[in-house]
């Protein structure tokens, strides 16, 4: 049901379904079909739950966390002496970053003022040209 709803939702929102997911659904349906032929009362999710729980513990449990920590300890050992300098550089950059942000805001405000001025000039020119065209058309109309 979970996979079926996933496919329905992906179809509703025009999301492309990865081929691996389609193959997973096909495999699960085949396994469930075979299991139901052997035992009509089979509940695949209840049968698989202990195995899935154990797999999740192996993948993201505390044992796995400490194993990854032990594997990455040499990299952390290289980074630790540099940490105070990196923090100092970050803090120094964050205070100068506000000055840069203020400069960018000032430039943005100046650009917006320039854009408004250019818009006003364009509107005046368009108004002037359209007035000339209307006056010229009016003069031709009176000549006829």
CNS distance restraints for C-alpha pairs under 8 A (distance, minus, plus):
assign (resid   1 and name CA) (resid   5 and name CA) 6.08 0.50 0.50
assign (resid   2 and name CA) (resid   6 and name CA) 6.15 0.50 0.50
assign (resid   3 and name CA) (resid   7 and name CA) 6.21 0.50 0.50
assign (resid   3 and name CA) (resid  25 and name CA) 6.74 0.50 0.50
assign (resid   4 and name CA) (resid   8 and name CA) 6.25 0.50 0.50
assign (resid   5 and name CA) (resid   9 and name CA) 6.03 0.50 0.50
assign (resid   6 and name CA) (resid  10 and name CA) 6.11 0.50 0.50
assign (resid   7 and name CA) (resid  11 and name CA) 6.08 0.50 0.50
assign (resid   7 and name CA) (resid  17 and name CA) 7.54 0.50 0.50
assign (resid   8 and name CA) (resid  12 and name CA) 6.15 0.50 0.50
assign (resid   9 and name CA) (resid  13 and name CA) 6.32 0.50 0.50
assign (resid  10 and name CA) (resid  14 and name CA) 5.78 0.50 0.50
assign (resid  10 and name CA) (resid  15 and name CA) 4.73 0.50 0.50
assign (resid  10 and name CA) (resid  16 and name CA) 6.98 0.50 0.50
assign (resid  10 and name CA) (resid  17 and name CA) 7.00 0.50 0.50
assign (resid  11 and name CA) (resid  15 and name CA) 6.20 0.50 0.50
assign (resid  11 and name CA) (resid  16 and name CA) 7.95 0.50 0.50
assign (resid  17 and name CA) (resid  21 and name CA) 6.87 0.50 0.50
assign (resid  17 and name CA) (resid  22 and name CA) 7.35 0.50 0.50
assign (resid  18 and name CA) (resid  22 and name CA) 6.81 0.50 0.50
assign (resid  19 and name CA) (resid  23 and name CA) 6.18 0.50 0.50
assign (resid  20 and name CA) (resid  24 and name CA) 6.06 0.50 0.50
assign (resid  21 and name CA) (resid  25 and name CA) 6.23 0.50 0.50
assign (resid  22 and name CA) (resid  26 and name CA) 6.19 0.50 0.50
assign (resid  23 and name CA) (resid  27 and name CA) 6.04 0.50 0.50
assign (resid  24 and name CA) (resid  28 and name CA) 6.11 0.50 0.50
assign (resid  25 and name CA) (resid  29 and name CA) 6.10 0.50 0.50
assign (resid  26 and name CA) (resid  30 and name CA) 6.19 0.50 0.50
assign (resid  27 and name CA) (resid  31 and name CA) 6.11 0.50 0.50
assign (resid  28 and name CA) (resid  32 and name CA) 5.94 0.50 0.50
assign (resid  29 and name CA) (resid  33 and name CA) 5.90 0.50 0.50
assign (resid  30 and name CA) (resid  34 and name CA) 6.12 0.50 0.50
assign (resid  31 and name CA) (resid  35 and name CA) 6.00 0.50 0.50
assign (resid  32 and name CA) (resid  36 and name CA) 6.01 0.50 0.50
assign (resid  32 and name CA) (resid  44 and name CA) 6.35 0.50 0.50
assign (resid  33 and name CA) (resid  37 and name CA) 6.28 0.50 0.50
assign (resid  34 and name CA) (resid  38 and name CA) 6.45 0.50 0.50
assign (resid  35 and name CA) (resid  39 and name CA) 5.93 0.50 0.50
assign (resid  35 and name CA) (resid  40 and name CA) 7.56 0.50 0.50
assign (resid  35 and name CA) (resid  42 and name CA) 6.53 0.50 0.50
assign (resid  35 and name CA) (resid  44 and name CA) 7.90 0.50 0.50
assign (resid  36 and name CA) (resid  40 and name CA) 4.45 0.50 0.50
assign (resid  36 and name CA) (resid  41 and name CA) 6.86 0.50 0.50
assign (resid  36 and name CA) (resid  42 and name CA) 5.77 0.50 0.50
assign (resid  42 and name CA) (resid  47 and name CA) 7.73 0.50 0.50
assign (resid  43 and name CA) (resid  47 and name CA) 6.18 0.50 0.50
assign (resid  44 and name CA) (resid  48 and name CA) 6.00 0.50 0.50
assign (resid  45 and name CA) (resid  49 and name CA) 5.80 0.50 0.50
assign (resid  46 and name CA) (resid  50 and name CA) 7.83 0.50 0.50
assign (resid  48 and name CA) (resid  52 and name CA) 6.07 0.50 0.50
assign (resid  49 and name CA) (resid  53 and name CA) 6.00 0.50 0.50
assign (resid  50 and name CA) (resid  54 and name CA) 6.17 0.50 0.50
assign (resid  51 and name CA) (resid  55 and name CA) 6.12 0.50 0.50
assign (resid  52 and name CA) (resid  56 and name CA) 6.12 0.50 0.50
assign (resid  53 and name CA) (resid  57 and name CA) 6.24 0.50 0.50
assign (resid  54 and name CA) (resid  58 and name CA) 6.16 0.50 0.50
assign (resid  55 and name CA) (resid  59 and name CA) 6.15 0.50 0.50
assign (resid  56 and name CA) (resid  60 and name CA) 5.93 0.50 0.50
assign (resid  56 and name CA) (resid  61 and name CA) 7.00 0.50 0.50
assign (resid  57 and name CA) (resid  61 and name CA) 4.31 0.50 0.50
assign (resid  57 and name CA) (resid  62 and name CA) 7.72 0.50 0.50
assign (resid  57 and name CA) (resid  64 and name CA) 7.90 0.50 0.50
assign (resid  58 and name CA) (resid  63 and name CA) 7.19 0.50 0.50
assign (resid  58 and name CA) (resid  64 and name CA) 6.13 0.50 0.50
assign (resid  59 and name CA) (resid  64 and name CA) 6.13 0.50 0.50
assign (resid  60 and name CA) (resid  64 and name CA) 5.88 0.50 0.50
assign (resid  60 and name CA) (resid  65 and name CA) 6.65 0.50 0.50
assign (resid  61 and name CA) (resid  65 and name CA) 6.29 0.50 0.50
assign (resid  62 and name CA) (resid  66 and name CA) 6.22 0.50 0.50
assign (resid  63 and name CA) (resid  67 and name CA) 6.21 0.50 0.50
assign (resid  64 and name CA) (resid  68 and name CA) 6.16 0.50 0.50
assign (resid  65 and name CA) (resid  69 and name CA) 6.14 0.50 0.50
assign (resid  66 and name CA) (resid  70 and name CA) 6.04 0.50 0.50
assign (resid  67 and name CA) (resid  71 and name CA) 6.25 0.50 0.50
assign (resid  68 and name CA) (resid  72 and name CA) 6.09 0.50 0.50
assign (resid  69 and name CA) (resid  73 and name CA) 5.88 0.50 0.50
assign (resid  72 and name CA) (resid  76 and name CA) 6.44 0.50 0.50
assign (resid  73 and name CA) (resid  77 and name CA) 6.06 0.50 0.50
assign (resid  74 and name CA) (resid  78 and name CA) 6.46 0.50 0.50
assign (resid  75 and name CA) (resid  79 and name CA) 6.46 0.50 0.50
assign (resid  76 and name CA) (resid  80 and name CA) 6.01 0.50 0.50
assign (resid  77 and name CA) (resid  81 and name CA) 7.51 0.50 0.50
assign (resid  78 and name CA) (resid  82 and name CA) 7.64 0.50 0.50
assign (resid  79 and name CA) (resid  83 and name CA) 6.28 0.50 0.50
assign (resid  82 and name CA) (resid  86 and name CA) 6.15 0.50 0.50
assign (resid  83 and name CA) (resid  87 and name CA) 6.05 0.50 0.50
assign (resid  84 and name CA) (resid  88 and name CA) 6.11 0.50 0.50
assign (resid  85 and name CA) (resid  89 and name CA) 6.11 0.50 0.50
assign (resid  86 and name CA) (resid  90 and name CA) 6.08 0.50 0.50
assign (resid  87 and name CA) (resid  91 and name CA) 6.10 0.50 0.50
assign (resid  88 and name CA) (resid  92 and name CA) 6.00 0.50 0.50
assign (resid  89 and name CA) (resid  93 and name CA) 5.95 0.50 0.50
assign (resid  90 and name CA) (resid  94 and name CA) 6.05 0.50 0.50
assign (resid  91 and name CA) (resid  95 and name CA) 6.44 0.50 0.50
assign (resid  92 and name CA) (resid  96 and name CA) 6.45 0.50 0.50
assign (resid  93 and name CA) (resid  97 and name CA) 5.71 0.50 0.50
assign (resid  94 and name CA) (resid  98 and name CA) 6.69 0.50 0.50
assign (resid  95 and name CA) (resid  99 and name CA) 7.27 0.50 0.50
assign (resid  96 and name CA) (resid 100 and name CA) 6.43 0.50 0.50
assign (resid  97 and name CA) (resid 101 and name CA) 6.03 0.50 0.50
assign (resid  98 and name CA) (resid 102 and name CA) 6.13 0.50 0.50
assign (resid  99 and name CA) (resid 103 and name CA) 6.25 0.50 0.50
assign (resid 100 and name CA) (resid 104 and name CA) 6.15 0.50 0.50
assign (resid 101 and name CA) (resid 105 and name CA) 6.11 0.50 0.50
assign (resid 102 and name CA) (resid 106 and name CA) 6.16 0.50 0.50
assign (resid 103 and name CA) (resid 107 and name CA) 6.19 0.50 0.50
assign (resid 104 and name CA) (resid 108 and name CA) 6.05 0.50 0.50
assign (resid 105 and name CA) (resid 109 and name CA) 6.13 0.50 0.50
assign (resid 106 and name CA) (resid 110 and name CA) 6.19 0.50 0.50
assign (resid 107 and name CA) (resid 111 and name CA) 6.07 0.50 0.50
assign (resid 108 and name CA) (resid 112 and name CA) 6.18 0.50 0.50
assign (resid 109 and name CA) (resid 113 and name CA) 6.28 0.50 0.50
assign (resid 110 and name CA) (resid 114 and name CA) 6.20 0.50 0.50
assign (resid 111 and name CA) (resid 115 and name CA) 6.11 0.50 0.50
assign (resid 112 and name CA) (resid 116 and name CA) 6.20 0.50 0.50
assign (resid 113 and name CA) (resid 117 and name CA) 6.20 0.50 0.50
assign (resid 114 and name CA) (resid 118 and name CA) 6.14 0.50 0.50
assign (resid 115 and name CA) (resid 119 and name CA) 6.08 0.50 0.50
assign (resid 116 and name CA) (resid 120 and name CA) 6.19 0.50 0.50
assign (resid 117 and name CA) (resid 121 and name CA) 6.25 0.50 0.50
assign (resid 118 and name CA) (resid 122 and name CA) 6.12 0.50 0.50
assign (resid 119 and name CA) (resid 123 and name CA) 6.13 0.50 0.50
assign (resid 120 and name CA) (resid 124 and name CA) 6.17 0.50 0.50
assign (resid 121 and name CA) (resid 125 and name CA) 6.15 0.50 0.50
assign (resid 122 and name CA) (resid 126 and name CA) 6.02 0.50 0.50
assign (resid 123 and name CA) (resid 127 and name CA) 5.97 0.50 0.50
assign (resid 124 and name CA) (resid 128 and name CA) 6.02 0.50 0.50
assign (resid 125 and name CA) (resid 129 and name CA) 6.06 0.50 0.50
assign (resid 126 and name CA) (resid 130 and name CA) 5.95 0.50 0.50
assign (resid 127 and name CA) (resid 131 and name CA) 5.99 0.50 0.50
assign (resid 128 and name CA) (resid 132 and name CA) 6.24 0.50 0.50
assign (resid 129 and name CA) (resid 133 and name CA) 6.19 0.50 0.50
assign (resid 130 and name CA) (resid 134 and name CA) 6.07 0.50 0.50
assign (resid 131 and name CA) (resid 135 and name CA) 6.04 0.50 0.50
assign (resid 132 and name CA) (resid 136 and name CA) 6.02 0.50 0.50
assign (resid 133 and name CA) (resid 137 and name CA) 6.06 0.50 0.50
assign (resid 134 and name CA) (resid 138 and name CA) 5.99 0.50 0.50
assign (resid 135 and name CA) (resid 139 and name CA) 6.13 0.50 0.50
assign (resid 136 and name CA) (resid 140 and name CA) 6.28 0.50 0.50
assign (resid 137 and name CA) (resid 141 and name CA) 6.08 0.50 0.50
assign (resid 138 and name CA) (resid 142 and name CA) 6.32 0.50 0.50
assign (resid 139 and name CA) (resid 143 and name CA) 6.27 0.50 0.50
assign (resid 140 and name CA) (resid 144 and name CA) 6.51 0.50 0.50
